[in-house]
């Protein structure tokens, strides 16, 4: 019981020792999301063209 209470109390404390998010990190996160969308679009486009070629 005491372990659970301690974990709840520790998780409620703000983590001021964590470093702030930098602009470079935001840029690469956006780039990663853009690449995920682009790869998904290309996969769907390729499958559509494959099925279209069978007609």
PQR file of N, CA, C, O and H, with PARSE charges and radii, in Angstrom:
ATOM      1  N   UNK A   1       0.830  -1.189   0.000 -0.4000 1.5000
ATOM      2  CA  UNK A   1       0.000   0.000   0.000 -0.0000 2.0000
ATOM      3  C   UNK A   1       0.871   1.248   0.000  0.5500 1.7000
ATOM      4  O   UNK A   1       0.587   2.211  -0.712 -0.5500 1.4000
ATOM      5  N   UNK A   2       1.923   1.227   0.794 -0.4000 1.5000
ATOM      6  CA  UNK A   2       2.790   2.399   0.884 -0.0000 2.0000
ATOM      7  C   UNK A   2       3.536   2.629  -0.430  0.5500 1.7000
ATOM      8  O   UNK A   2       3.799   3.774  -0.798 -0.5500 1.4000
ATOM      9  H   UNK A   2       2.153   0.445   1.373  0.4000 1.0000
ATOM     10  N   UNK A   3       3.877   1.558  -1.135 -0.4000 1.5000
ATOM     11  CA  UNK A   3       4.559   1.699  -2.418 -0.0000 2.0000
ATOM     12  C   UNK A   3       3.670   2.382  -3.450  0.5500 1.7000
ATOM     13  O   UNK A   3       4.125   3.232  -4.215 -0.5500 1.4000
ATOM     14  H   UNK A   3       3.664   0.628  -0.836  0.4000 1.0000
ATOM     15  N   UNK A   4       2.406   2.003  -3.459 -0.4000 1.5000
ATOM     16  CA  UNK A   4       1.472   2.624  -4.402 -0.0000 2.0000
ATOM     17  C   UNK A   4       1.273   4.095  -4.069  0.5500 1.7000
ATOM     18  O   UNK A   4       1.223   4.933  -4.969 -0.5500 1.4000
ATOM     19  H   UNK A   4       2.035   1.312  -2.837  0.4000 1.0000
ATOM     20  N   UNK A   5       1.159   4.413  -2.803 -0.4000 1.5000
ATOM     21  CA  UNK A   5       0.977   5.802  -2.388 -0.0000 2.0000
ATOM     22  C   UNK A   5       2.200   6.624  -2.751  0.5500 1.7000
ATOM     23  O   UNK A   5       2.075   7.757  -3.215 -0.5500 1.4000
ATOM     24  H   UNK A   5       1.199   3.732  -2.072  0.4000 1.0000
ATOM     25  N   UNK A   6       3.373   6.066  -2.544 -0.4000 1.5000
ATOM     26  CA  UNK A   6       4.610   6.762  -2.888 -0.0000 2.0000
ATOM     27  C   UNK A   6       4.693   6.998  -4.390  0.5500 1.7000
ATOM     28  O   UNK A   6       5.135   8.064  -4.819 -0.5500 1.4000
ATOM     29  H   UNK A   6       3.475   5.145  -2.167  0.4000 1.0000
ATOM     30  N   UNK A   7       4.281   6.032  -5.191 -0.4000 1.5000
ATOM     31  CA  UNK A   7       4.323   6.184  -6.643 -0.0000 2.0000
ATOM     32  C   UNK A   7       3.360   7.270  -7.105  0.5500 1.7000
ATOM     33  O   UNK A   7       3.665   8.019  -8.033 -0.5500 1.4000
ATOM     34  H   UNK A   7       3.923   5.166  -4.842  0.4000 1.0000
ATOM     35  N   UNK A   8       2.203   7.356  -6.463 -0.4000 1.5000
ATOM     36  CA  UNK A   8       1.231   8.395  -6.825 -0.0000 2.0000
ATOM     37  C   UNK A   8       1.771   9.765  -6.461  0.5500 1.7000
ATOM     38  O   UNK A   8       1.632  10.711  -7.237 -0.5500 1.4000
ATOM     39  H   UNK A   8       1.956   6.747  -5.709  0.4000 1.0000
ATOM     40  N   UNK A   9       2.374   9.884  -5.315 -0.4000 1.5000
ATOM     41  CA  UNK A   9       2.922  11.171  -4.873 -0.0000 2.0000
ATOM     42  C   UNK A   9       4.075  11.581  -5.777  0.5500 1.7000
ATOM     43  O   UNK A   9       4.171  12.752  -6.144 -0.5500 1.4000
ATOM     44  H   UNK A   9       2.487   9.116  -4.684  0.4000 1.0000
ATOM     45  N   UNK A  10       4.954  10.651  -6.148 -0.4000 1.5000
ATOM     46  CA  UNK A  10       6.089  10.982  -7.001 -0.0000 2.0000
ATOM     47  C   UNK A  10       5.658  11.352  -8.407  0.5500 1.7000
ATOM     48  O   UNK A  10       6.290  12.196  -9.042 -0.5500 1.4000
ATOM     49  H   UNK A  10       4.876   9.699  -5.850  0.4000 1.0000
ATOM     50  N   UNK A  11       4.583  10.732  -8.909 -0.4000 1.5000
ATOM     51  CA  UNK A  11       4.140  11.060 -10.261 -0.0000 2.0000
ATOM     52  C   UNK A  11       3.448  12.415 -10.308  0.5500 1.7000
ATOM     53  O   UNK A  11       3.344  13.009 -11.381 -0.5500 1.4000
ATOM     54  H   UNK A  11       4.069  10.047  -8.392  0.4000 1.0000
ATOM     55  N   UNK A  12       2.977  12.913  -9.182 -0.4000 1.5000
ATOM     56  CA  UNK A  12       2.307  14.213  -9.145 -0.0000 2.0000
ATOM     57  C   UNK A  12       3.309  15.365  -9.083  0.5500 1.7000
ATOM     58  O   UNK A  12       2.941  16.511  -9.340 -0.5500 1.4000
ATOM     59  H   UNK A  12       3.062  12.430  -8.310  0.4000 1.0000
ATOM     60  N   UNK A  13       4.554  15.085  -8.750 -0.4000 1.5000
ATOM     61  CA  UNK A  13       5.570  16.131  -8.659 -0.0000 2.0000
ATOM     62  C   UNK A  13       5.978  16.545 -10.069  0.5500 1.7000
ATOM     63  O   UNK A  13       6.296  15.683 -10.889 -0.5500 1.4000
ATOM     64  H   UNK A  13       4.854  14.154  -8.541  0.4000 1.0000
ATOM     65  N   UNK A  14       5.975  17.841 -10.371 -0.4000 1.5000
ATOM     66  CA  UNK A  14       6.388  18.270 -11.714 -0.0000 2.0000
ATOM     67  C   UNK A  14       7.842  17.911 -11.977  0.5500 1.7000
ATOM     68  O   UNK A  14       8.686  18.018 -11.088 -0.5500 1.4000
ATOM     69  H   UNK A  14       5.716  18.541  -9.705  0.4000 1.0000
ATOM     70  N   UNK A  15       8.123  17.495 -13.173 -0.4000 1.5000
ATOM     71  CA  UNK A  15       9.475  17.064 -13.511 -0.0000 2.0000
ATOM     72  C   UNK A  15      10.255  18.239 -14.076  0.5500 1.7000
ATOM     73  O   UNK A  15      10.341  18.395 -15.294 -0.5500 1.4000
ATOM     74  H   UNK A  15       7.437  17.408 -13.895  0.4000 1.0000
ATOM     75  N   UNK A  16      10.811  19.047 -13.228 -0.4000 1.5000
ATOM     76  CA  UNK A  16      11.532  20.235 -13.659 -0.0000 2.0000
ATOM     77  C   UNK A  16      12.920  19.884 -14.202  0.5500 1.7000
ATOM     78  O   UNK A  16      13.580  20.734 -14.800 -0.5500 1.4000
ATOM     79  H   UNK A  16      10.741  18.919 -12.239  0.4000 1.0000
ATOM     80  N   UNK A  17      13.366  18.646 -14.000 -0.4000 1.5000
ATOM     81  CA  UNK A  17      14.693  18.279 -14.485 -0.0000 2.0000
ATOM     82  C   UNK A  17      14.667  17.837 -15.951  0.5500 1.7000
ATOM     83  O   UNK A  17      15.723  17.626 -16.547 -0.5500 1.4000
ATOM     84  H   UNK A  17      12.830  17.956 -13.514  0.4000 1.0000
ATOM     85  N   UNK A  18      13.472  17.694 -16.540 -0.4000 1.5000
ATOM     86  CA  UNK A  18      13.396  17.326 -17.945 -0.0000 2.0000
ATOM     87  C   UNK A  18      13.742  18.539 -18.799  0.5500 1.7000
ATOM     88  O   UNK A  18      13.348  19.665 -18.496 -0.5500 1.4000
ATOM     89  H   UNK A  18      12.614  17.865 -16.056  0.4000 1.0000
ATOM     90  N   UNK A  19      14.482  18.287 -19.867 -0.4000 1.5000
ATOM     91  CA  UNK A  19      14.892  19.386 -20.726 -0.0000 2.0000
ATOM     92  C   UNK A  19      13.730  19.847 -21.588  0.5500 1.7000
ATOM     93  O   UNK A  19      12.863  19.043 -21.927 -0.5500 1.4000
ATOM     94  H   UNK A  19      14.802  17.372 -20.114  0.4000 1.0000
ATOM     95  N   UNK A  20      13.692  21.113 -21.946 -0.4000 1.5000
ATOM     96  CA  UNK A  20      12.609  21.595 -22.805 -0.0000 2.0000
ATOM     97  C   UNK A  20      12.768  21.072 -24.226  0.5500 1.7000
ATOM     98  O   UNK A  20      13.863  20.688 -24.638 -0.5500 1.4000
ATOM     99  H   UNK A  20      14.397  21.766 -21.671  0.4000 1.0000
ATOM    100  N   UNK A  21      11.679  21.061 -24.962 -0.4000 1.5000
ATOM    101  CA  UNK A  21      11.694  20.604 -26.345 -0.0000 2.0000
ATOM    102  C   UNK A  21      12.294  21.710 -27.202  0.5500 1.7000
ATOM    103  O   UNK A  21      11.870  22.863 -27.125 -0.5500 1.4000
ATOM    104  H   UNK A  21      10.790  21.373 -24.627  0.4000 1.0000
ATOM    105  N   UNK A  22      13.277  21.356 -28.015 -0.4000 1.5000
ATOM    106  CA  UNK A  22      13.940  22.352 -28.846 -0.0000 2.0000
ATOM    107  C   UNK A  22      13.265  22.442 -30.211  0.5500 1.7000
ATOM    108  O   UNK A  22      12.483  21.570 -30.592 -0.5500 1.4000
ATOM    109  H   UNK A  22      13.621  20.419 -28.078  0.4000 1.0000
ATOM    110  N   UNK A  23      13.578  23.503 -30.932 -0.4000 1.5000
ATOM    111  CA  UNK A  23      13.030  23.685 -32.267 -0.0000 2.0000
ATOM    112  C   UNK A  23      13.500  22.617 -33.227  0.5500 1.7000
ATOM    113  O   UNK A  23      12.757  22.209 -34.120 -0.5500 1.4000
ATOM    114  H   UNK A  23      14.213  24.211 -30.622  0.4000 1.0000
ATOM    115  N   UNK A  24      14.729  22.159 -33.054 -0.4000 1.5000
ATOM    116  CA  UNK A  24      15.266  21.108 -33.918 -0.0000 2.0000
ATOM    117  C   UNK A  24      14.502  19.799 -33.723  0.5500 1.7000
ATOM    118  O   UNK A  24      14.236  19.076 -34.683 -0.5500 1.4000
ATOM    119  H   UNK A  24      15.333  22.490 -32.329  0.4000 1.0000
ATOM    120  N   UNK A  25      14.157  19.507 -32.485 -0.4000 1.5000
ATOM    121  CA  UNK A  25      13.399  18.293 -32.195 -0.0000 2.0000
ATOM    122  C   UNK A  25      11.994  18.382 -32.795  0.5500 1.7000
ATOM    123  O   UNK A  25      11.484  17.392 -33.319 -0.5500 1.4000
ATOM    124  H   UNK A  25      14.373  20.094 -31.705  0.4000 1.0000
ATOM    125  N   UNK A  26      11.379  19.538 -32.723 -0.4000 1.5000
ATOM    126  CA  UNK A  26      10.060  19.731 -33.321 -0.0000 2.0000
ATOM    127  C   UNK A  26      10.147  19.582 -34.835  0.5500 1.7000
ATOM    128  O   UNK A  26       9.273  18.970 -35.448 -0.5500 1.4000
ATOM    129  H   UNK A  26      11.793  20.342 -32.297  0.4000 1.0000
ATOM    130  N   UNK A  27      11.203  20.140 -35.447 -0.4000 1.5000
ATOM    131  CA  UNK A  27      11.397  20.028 -36.892 -0.0000 2.0000
ATOM    132  C   UNK A  27      11.494  18.573 -37.314  0.5500 1.7000
ATOM    133  O   UNK A  27      10.827  18.166 -38.266 -0.5500 1.4000
ATOM    134  H   UNK A  27      11.914  20.637 -34.948  0.4000 1.0000
ATOM    135  N   UNK A  28      12.306  17.781 -36.632 -0.4000 1.5000
ATOM    136  CA  UNK A  28      12.470  16.382 -37.008 -0.0000 2.0000
ATOM    137  C   UNK A  28      11.228  15.553 -36.698  0.5500 1.7000
ATOM    138  O   UNK A  28      10.960  14.577 -37.399 -0.5500 1.4000
ATOM    139  H   UNK A  28      12.848  18.111 -35.860  0.4000 1.0000
ATOM    140  N   UNK A  29      10.469  15.910 -35.678 -0.4000 1.5000
ATOM    141  CA  UNK A  29       9.201  15.225 -35.416 -0.0000 2.0000
ATOM    142  C   UNK A  29       8.209  15.487 -36.542  0.5500 1.7000
ATOM    143  O   UNK A  29       7.504  14.578 -36.982 -0.5500 1.4000
ATOM    144  H   UNK A  29      10.687  16.703 -35.109  0.4000 1.0000
ATOM    145  N   UNK A  30       8.157  16.735 -37.005 -0.4000 1.5000
ATOM    146  CA  UNK A  30       7.277  17.072 -38.133 -0.0000 2.0000
ATOM    147  C   UNK A  30       7.742  16.371 -39.405  0.5500 1.7000
ATOM    148  O   UNK A  30       6.923  15.901 -40.195 -0.5500 1.4000
ATOM    149  H   UNK A  30       8.729  17.473 -36.647  0.4000 1.0000
ATOM    150  N   UNK A  31       9.047  16.304 -39.601 -0.4000 1.5000
ATOM    151  CA  UNK A  31       9.590  15.609 -40.769 -0.0000 2.0000
ATOM    152  C   UNK A  31       9.251  14.118 -40.725  0.5500 1.7000
ATOM    153  O   UNK A  31       8.929  13.528 -41.756 -0.5500 1.4000
ATOM    154  H   UNK A  31       9.712  16.687 -38.960  0.4000 1.0000
ATOM    155  N   UNK A  32       9.320  13.518 -39.560 -0.4000 1.5000
ATOM    156  CA  UNK A  32       8.962  12.106 -39.390 -0.0000 2.0000
ATOM    157  C   UNK A  32       7.487  11.883 -39.691  0.5500 1.7000
ATOM    158  O   UNK A  32       7.132  10.912 -40.359 -0.5500 1.4000
ATOM    159  H   UNK A  32       9.581  13.998 -38.722  0.4000 1.0000
ATOM    160  N   UNK A  33       6.628  12.766 -39.210 -0.4000 1.5000
ATOM    161  CA  UNK A  33       5.195  12.643 -39.484 -0.0000 2.0000
ATOM    162  C   UNK A  33       4.908  12.818 -40.968  0.5500 1.7000
ATOM    163  O   UNK A  33       4.084  12.098 -41.532 -0.5500 1.4000
ATOM    164  H   UNK A  33       6.916  13.556 -38.668  0.4000 1.0000
ATOM    165  N   UNK A  34       5.578  13.762 -41.597 -0.4000 1.5000
ATOM    166  CA  UNK A  34       5.406  13.978 -43.035 -0.0000 2.0000
ATOM    167  C   UNK A  34       5.832  12.751 -43.836  0.5500 1.7000
ATOM    168  O   UNK A  34       5.150  12.359 -44.784 -0.5500 1.4000
ATOM    169  H   UNK A  34       6.248  14.346 -41.139  0.4000 1.0000
ATOM    170  N   UNK A  35       6.941  12.151 -43.464 -0.4000 1.5000
ATOM    171  CA  UNK A  35       7.407  10.946 -44.159 -0.0000 2.0000
ATOM    172  C   UNK A  35       6.441   9.782 -43.959  0.5500 1.7000
ATOM    173  O   UNK A  35       6.236   8.991 -44.879 -0.5500 1.4000
ATOM    174  H   UNK A  35       7.495  12.469 -42.694  0.4000 1.0000
ATOM    175  N   UNK A  36       5.849   9.666 -42.781 -0.4000 1.5000
ATOM    176  CA  UNK A  36       4.878   8.600 -42.534 -0.0000 2.0000
ATOM    177  C   UNK A  36       3.658   8.778 -43.435  0.5500 1.7000
ATOM    178  O   UNK A  36       3.152   7.804 -43.993 -0.5500 1.4000
ATOM    179  H   UNK A  36       6.015  10.309 -42.034  0.4000 1.0000
ATOM    180  N   UNK A  37       3.185  10.016 -43.579 -0.4000 1.5000
ATOM    181  CA  UNK A  37       2.048  10.290 -44.453 -0.0000 2.0000
ATOM    182  C   UNK A  37       2.419  10.013 -45.906  0.5500 1.7000
ATOM    183  O   UNK A  37       1.632   9.423 -46.646 -0.5500 1.4000
ATOM    184  H   UNK A  37       3.596  10.807 -43.125  0.4000 1.0000
ATOM    185  N   UNK A  38       3.608  10.433 -46.317 -0.4000 1.5000
ATOM    186  CA  UNK A  38       4.056  10.231 -47.689 -0.0000 2.0000
ATOM    187  C   UNK A  38       4.204   8.743 -48.023  0.5500 1.7000
ATOM    188  O   UNK A  38       3.803   8.317 -49.106 -0.5500 1.4000
ATOM    189  H   UNK A  38       4.248  10.912 -45.716  0.4000 1.0000
ATOM    190  N   UNK A  39       4.758   7.967 -47.133 -0.4000 1.5000
ATOM    191  CA  UNK A  39       4.935   6.527 -47.351 -0.0000 2.0000
ATOM    192  C   UNK A  39       3.573   5.828 -47.421  0.5500 1.7000
ATOM    193  O   UNK A  39       3.369   4.939 -48.247 -0.5500 1.4000
ATOM    194  H   UNK A  39       5.083   8.313 -46.253  0.4000 1.0000
ATOM    195  N   UNK A  40       2.651   6.232 -46.554 -0.4000 1.5000
ATOM    196  CA  UNK A  40       1.308   5.652 -46.582 -0.0000 2.0000
ATOM    197  C   UNK A  40       0.612   5.980 -47.892  0.5500 1.7000
ATOM    198  O   UNK A  40      -0.006   5.107 -48.501 -0.5500 1.4000
ATOM    199  H   UNK A  40       2.817   6.954 -45.882  0.4000 1.0000
ATOM    200  N   UNK A  41       0.705   7.237 -48.335 -0.4000 1.5000
ATOM    201  CA  UNK A  41       0.099   7.643 -49.601 -0.0000 2.0000
ATOM    202  C   UNK A  41       0.700   6.848 -50.764  0.5500 1.7000
ATOM    203  O   UNK A  41      -0.028   6.380 -51.639 -0.5500 1.4000
ATOM    204  H   UNK A  41       1.207   7.947 -47.840  0.4000 1.0000
ATOM    205  N   UNK A  42       2.015   6.698 -50.772 -0.4000 1.5000
ATOM    206  CA  UNK A  42       2.665   5.984 -51.863 -0.0000 2.0000
ATOM    207  C   UNK A  42       2.257   4.513 -51.890  0.5500 1.7000
ATOM    208  O   UNK A  42       2.090   3.936 -52.965 -0.5500 1.4000
ATOM    209  H   UNK A  42       2.607   7.079 -50.061  0.4000 1.0000
ATOM    210  N   UNK A  43       2.098   3.908 -50.727 -0.4000 1.5000
ATOM    211  CA  UNK A  43       1.674   2.504 -50.665 -0.0000 2.0000
ATOM    212  C   UNK A  43       0.263   2.351 -51.221  0.5500 1.7000
ATOM    213  O   UNK A  43       0.000   1.433 -51.998 -0.5500 1.4000
ATOM    214  H   UNK A  43       2.234   4.376 -49.854  0.4000 1.0000
ATOM    215  N   UNK A  44      -0.633   3.228 -50.838 -0.4000 1.5000
ATOM    216  CA  UNK A  44      -2.009   3.172 -51.336 -0.0000 2.0000
ATOM    217  C   UNK A  44      -2.033   3.440 -52.840  0.5500 1.7000
ATOM    218  O   UNK A  44      -2.737   2.754 -53.582 -0.5500 1.4000
ATOM    219  H   UNK A  44      -0.420   3.975 -50.208  0.4000 1.0000
ATOM    220  N   UNK A  45      -1.268   4.431 -53.291 -0.4000 1.5000
ATOM    221  CA  UNK A  45      -1.198   4.773 -54.709 -0.0000 2.0000
ATOM    222  C   UNK A  45      -0.663   3.601 -55.529  0.5500 1.7000
ATOM    223  O   UNK A  45      -1.180   3.319 -56.611 -0.5500 1.4000
ATOM    224  H   UNK A  45      -0.695   4.988 -52.689  0.4000 1.0000
ATOM    225  N   UNK A  46       0.355   2.922 -55.032 -0.4000 1.5000
ATOM    226  CA  UNK A  46       0.940   1.785 -55.745 -0.0000 2.0000
ATOM    227  C   UNK A  46      -0.049   0.634 -55.874  0.5500 1.7000
ATOM    228  O   UNK A  46      -0.158   0.020 -56.935 -0.5500 1.4000
ATOM    229  H   UNK A  46       0.775   3.152 -54.153  0.4000 1.0000
ATOM    230  N   UNK A  47      -0.762   0.346 -54.807 -0.4000 1.5000
ATOM    231  CA  UNK A  47      -1.755  -0.739 -54.848 -0.0000 2.0000
ATOM    232  C   UNK A  47      -2.884  -0.371 -55.804  0.5500 1.7000
ATOM    233  O   UNK A  47      -3.369  -1.228 -56.543 -0.5500 1.4000
ATOM    234  H   UNK A  47      -0.673   0.845 -53.945  0.4000 1.0000
ATOM    235  N   UNK A  48      -3.305   0.882 -55.800 -0.4000 1.5000
ATOM    236  CA  UNK A  48      -4.352   1.310 -56.730 -0.0000 2.0000
ATOM    237  C   UNK A  48      -3.891   1.145 -58.177  0.5500 1.7000
ATOM    238  O   UNK A  48      -4.660   0.684 -59.021 -0.5500 1.4000
ATOM    239  H   UNK A  48      -2.911   1.578 -55.200  0.4000 1.0000
ATOM    240  N   UNK A  49      -2.664   1.512 -58.467 -0.4000 1.5000
ATOM    241  CA  UNK A  49      -2.151   1.373 -59.830 -0.0000 2.0000
ATOM    242  C   UNK A  49      -1.999  -0.094 -60.231  0.5500 1.7000
ATOM    243  O   UNK A  49      -2.215  -0.439 -61.392 -0.5500 1.4000
ATOM    244  H   UNK A  49      -2.040   1.886 -57.781  0.4000 1.0000
ATOM    245  N   UNK A  50      -1.631  -0.957 -59.291 -0.4000 1.5000
ATOM    246  CA  UNK A  50      -1.528  -2.378 -59.592 -0.0000 2.0000
ATOM    247  C   UNK A  50      -2.875  -2.959 -59.955  0.5500 1.7000
ATOM    248  O   UNK A  50      -2.983  -3.714 -60.921 -0.5500 1.4000
ATOM    249  H   UNK A  50      -1.456  -0.676 -58.348  0.4000 1.0000
ATOM    250  N   UNK A  51      -3.914  -2.618 -59.191 -0.4000 1.5000
ATOM    251  CA  UNK A  51      -5.248  -3.116 -59.496 -0.0000 2.0000
ATOM    252  C   UNK A  51      -5.795  -2.494 -60.767  0.5500 1.7000
ATOM    253  O   UNK A  51      -6.543  -3.140 -61.500 -0.5500 1.4000
ATOM    254  H   UNK A  51      -3.827  -2.005 -58.406  0.4000 1.0000
ATOM    255  N   UNK A  52      -5.434  -1.259 -61.034 -0.4000 1.5000
ATOM    256  CA  UNK A  52      -5.899  -0.585 -62.236 -0.0000 2.0000
ATOM    257  C   UNK A  52      -5.274  -1.233 -63.492  0.5500 1.7000
ATOM    258  O   UNK A  52      -5.919  -1.277 -64.539 -0.5500 1.4000
ATOM    259  H   UNK A  52      -4.826  -0.735 -60.439  0.4000 1.0000
ATOM    260  N   UNK A  53      -4.066  -1.718 -63.400 -0.4000 1.5000
ATOM    261  CA  UNK A  53      -3.398  -2.337 -64.525 -0.0000 2.0000
ATOM    262  C   UNK A  53      -3.946  -3.690 -64.896  0.5500 1.7000
ATOM    263  O   UNK A  53      -3.650  -4.192 -65.980 -0.5500 1.4000
ATOM    264  H   UNK A  53      -3.542  -1.681 -62.549  0.4000 1.0000
ATOM    265  N   UNK A  54      -4.747  -4.308 -64.022 -0.4000 1.5000
ATOM    266  CA  UNK A  54      -5.296  -5.627 -64.294 -0.0000 2.0000
ATOM    267  C   UNK A  54      -6.535  -5.584 -65.170  0.5500 1.7000
ATOM    268  O   UNK A  54      -6.990  -6.628 -65.638 -0.5500 1.4000
ATOM    269  H   UNK A  54      -4.988  -3.900 -63.141  0.4000 1.0000
ATOM    270  N   UNK A  55      -7.082  -4.424 -65.400 -0.4000 1.5000
ATOM    271  CA  UNK A  55      -8.311  -4.324 -66.198 -0.0000 2.0000
ATOM    272  C   UNK A  55      -8.060  -4.573 -67.652  0.5500 1.7000
ATOM    273  O   UNK A  55      -8.991  -4.525 -68.457 -0.5500 1.4000
ATOM    274  H   UNK A  55      -6.713  -3.576 -65.020  0.4000 1.0000
TER
END
